[in-house]
Amino acid sequence: MSQTADIPQLKKIASQVRRDIVRMVHACQSGHPGGSLGCTDFFVALYFHILKHDPKFNMKAEGEDMFFLSNGHISPVWYSVLARSGYFDVKELATFRQLNSRLQGHPATHEHLPGIRIASGSLGQGLSVALGAAQAKKLAGDDRFVFVLMGDGELQEGQVWEAAMYAAHNKMDNVIASIDYNGQQIDGPVNKILSLLDLKAKWEAFGWEVIDSNGNNMDEIVKALEFAKTQAKKGKPVMNLMKTEMGFGVDYMVGSHKWHGVAPNDDELAKALAQLELTLGDY
Amino acid sequence: MTKFTFTEKKDTRSGFGVGLHELGKENGSVVALCADLTGSLKMDAFKKEFPERFYQVGIAEANMMGLAAGMTISGKIPFTGTFANFSTGRVYDQIRQSIAYSGKNVKICASHAGLTLGEDGATHQILEDIGMMKMLPGMTVIVPCDHDQTKAATIALGSHVGPTYLRFGRPSWPIFTTGRPFTIGKADKMIEGKDVTIFACGHLVWNAIEAEAVLAEKGISVELINIHTIKPLDVEAVLASVEKTRCVVTCEEHQINGGLGDSIAQVLSRFNPTPIEMVAVNDSFGESGTPTQLLKKYGLGPENIVAAVEKVLKRKK
C-alpha cells in the first residue's frame, strides 16, 4: 500500500488487539501472552498497512502478499489481527484453544481457519515454508512479497540456518523475514540458554540484507517495514531484526520470560485491561 | 496360469527418473527438489529439460521438506528426492507438521530403501520408513515392485492429490510388470491360487514369484498379491483372498514392526482372524554386503518365503 500510515489509528487497533490477547489467554487459562503482546505492533502494522491482502482469503494468494508465522505459539496476536482485519468474526476469538474450535493452540490449516496457510508450532520450519512459497511466486512471475516472522529463541533450531543459506544462494529477494528479538525464551534469557552472539553479523554473513528496527514503536515499525520493501528485489533476502519486549503493554509482564506461556488470573486480567484502552470494542 | 519371467533388469529408481521426466512434460505444475543426490535419484533428465522447475537444495533435507510444503500453497506439485533414510527419519517432524497435518500435496520420493542399498551399510539402510509414514494421518504410502511399476506409480502421483510417500530402491532388479495396470490403492493379484495367500511389496514381490515356482512344484497353490499401496490398504482384496485361502504370508524389505505385515495382520485380526507368517527383518539393523547376500542373511530370500508358506500351512485350520 502506498498511502501514508495512519499511526494514531494503528495504535488504537494495537490497543484493542492487546486486550483481545489477554482476554483470550485468560478465558482458556493457557496460551502465550508474552510474545503475542511484544509482536502486536508488528502484526497491526503488517495487516493494516503493509500487506497487500484480501480478508476474503484466497489460499493461493495470487497477486497478493503472503505472511507466515513460524513461532506459532504467539497465535493469539495473529488470530486477533486476522479477526480485526475481517478474515472471520471477532466473536470466534472466544473459542481460542477450546474443543471444536478453528482457533487451535497453534495455528493450523486442518480446521480451515481463513488466513492460515500452514501449520506452525514445532519451531524452525516457517522460513523454509516461506521460501517455498516465495520460490513458487517467482516461478509464476508473481512480484508480490512473502513475509515471515520467527522468534529469536527459535533460531537455535538448525533448520533455520539451512533455510538462511538457501535464501541467499538462490537470491530470494521477494522474502522479508522478521525476528522477534526479545531476548527471552521459556527457560530464561536467550543469552543464558544458548547465546545467538552477534545476530546481525550472523545474518549478514549468511548473505542477507539486515535492517534493525524497534518493534514496539508503531511509527518506527511501520517505517522499518516500508524500508524493508525498498531493500527487497535487489538480489538478497531481507531480514528485519526487530527489537521487542516480551509482554509489552502490560507493566507486570514486560521484559520477563515468566509470561512466555502463562495465563493471567482474574485480578491480573483486570490489571492488564486497566492499562489497555478499549478502542474498537471487546469481542 | 500366469507365469512371470524377465528379460531385463533395471533399478526401480530409474523407473522414478523416467516417470518424473514424463510427468514433467505432461504437467507444468510439477516441480522437483533434490538434496545433493540428483544422479542417485535419476533426476537428471528432469533437471536437464526443466531447469527452471528443478531446485537443488544442498544437503539440507529439513529445509527441502519445508520448501516443498510452501510450494504447494499456490498449486505447484513438488516431488522431493533423496535417500529413504533422509526422506523420513531425518525429517519426520517437518513432514508431520508442514506436510501431513497441513494437508500439503507433496510427493516424498525415496530411493535406496531397505537392505538392498547394500554396501553402504546400516546407517543408510532404513527399515522403519513404511511404519513411520503410514502412521501419519492422510499419508498415502506406495512401495512399487520393479522399474515399470515405479514409473507408473510416479506418473500416477501427478493426478493424485494429497501427501504421499513413494519408496523405491537402488539395485538392478527383474522387470516383470510391463503393461500391467497400476491404480493407487488397488492391490494387484499377480497369481491366482487356493492354498495360501502371499502379500508382498517392493523388491520382495520378485522373491515371492520365485518362491511360488518352487511351491508349485511341490503341489502348493499360491495366490500372490502385490500390495504396492500400503496405505490406503485394499482391505477388500485382502479379505476376499483370505476368505478363499485361509492362511497368509507377508513379505517385505522392512522391519517386522510397522510394515506391510503389520497392516495385513491388523485387518485380519479385526475382520477374519487367520494364521499369518511374516517374512521381514526381525527387529535388527542391517550391515554391509551385496543385496543378495543381505536378503539371504536377514531371511528375506525366496527360500525363506517357501519356509514361511510351509509353516503357515501347518497352522491352517
Contacts between the chains, C-beta under 8 A, distances in Angstrom:
chain1	res1	chain2	res2	distance
A	59	B	73	6.5
A	60	B	73	6.6
A	60	B	74	4.6
A	60	B	75	6.0
A	61	B	73	7.4
A	61	B	74	6.9
A	62	B	74	6.8
A	66	B	73	7.5
A	68	B	70	8.0
A	108	B	101	6.7
A	108	B	102	7.4
A	109	B	101	8.0
A	109	B	102	5.0
A	109	B	103	6.2
A	110	B	101	6.1
A	110	B	102	7.5
A	110	B	103	7.0
A	117	B	73	5.4
A	118	B	69	6.2
A	118	B	70	7.4
A	118	B	73	7.2
A	118	B	98	6.0
A	118	B	102	4.7
A	118	B	104	7.3
A	119	B	97	5.2
A	119	B	98	6.8
A	119	B	101	4.9
A	119	B	102	4.6
A	120	B	97	7.3
A	121	B	97	6.9
A	122	B	93	5.4
A	122	B	96	7.8
A	122	B	97	4.8
A	124	B	62	7.7
A	125	B	62	7.8
A	125	B	66	5.2
A	125	B	93	8.0
A	125	B	94	5.9
A	125	B	97	6.2
A	125	B	98	5.2
A	126	B	66	7.8
A	127	B	66	7.4
A	128	B	62	7.1
A	128	B	63	4.6
A	128	B	64	7.9
A	128	B	65	7.3
A	128	B	66	2.4
A	128	B	67	5.5
A	128	B	69	7.7
A	128	B	70	6.8
A	128	B	94	7.7
A	128	B	98	7.6
A	129	B	66	4.7
A	129	B	67	7.6
A	129	B	69	5.3
A	129	B	70	4.0
A	129	B	98	5.8
A	130	B	70	6.2
A	131	B	63	7.7
A	131	B	66	7.3
A	131	B	67	5.6
A	131	B	70	6.3
A	132	B	66	6.3
A	132	B	67	3.8
A	132	B	68	6.2
A	132	B	69	6.1
A	132	B	70	2.2
A	132	B	71	4.3
A	132	B	72	7.8
A	132	B	73	7.6
A	132	B	78	7.7
A	133	B	70	4.0
A	133	B	71	7.1
A	133	B	73	5.2
A	133	B	74	6.9
A	134	B	70	7.4
A	135	B	55	6.9
A	135	B	67	6.6
A	135	B	70	7.2
A	135	B	71	6.2
A	136	B	31	7.9
A	136	B	70	7.0
A	136	B	71	4.6
A	136	B	73	7.0
A	136	B	74	4.6
A	136	B	75	8.0
A	136	B	76	5.0
A	137	B	74	6.9
A	139	B	31	7.3
A	139	B	52	6.9
A	139	B	53	7.1
A	139	B	76	7.2
A	140	B	74	6.4
A	142	B	74	7.7
A	158	B	62	7.4
A	159	B	62	4.2
A	159	B	63	6.0
A	159	B	66	7.0
A	159	B	94	7.3
A	162	B	58	7.8
A	162	B	60	3.7
A	162	B	62	5.9
A	162	B	63	3.8
A	163	B	60	7.9
A	163	B	63	4.9
A	163	B	66	6.9
A	165	B	58	7.1
A	165	B	60	7.1
A	166	B	57	6.1
A	166	B	58	7.2
A	166	B	60	6.7
A	166	B	63	5.6
A	166	B	67	7.2
A	169	B	58	7.8
A	170	B	55	8.0
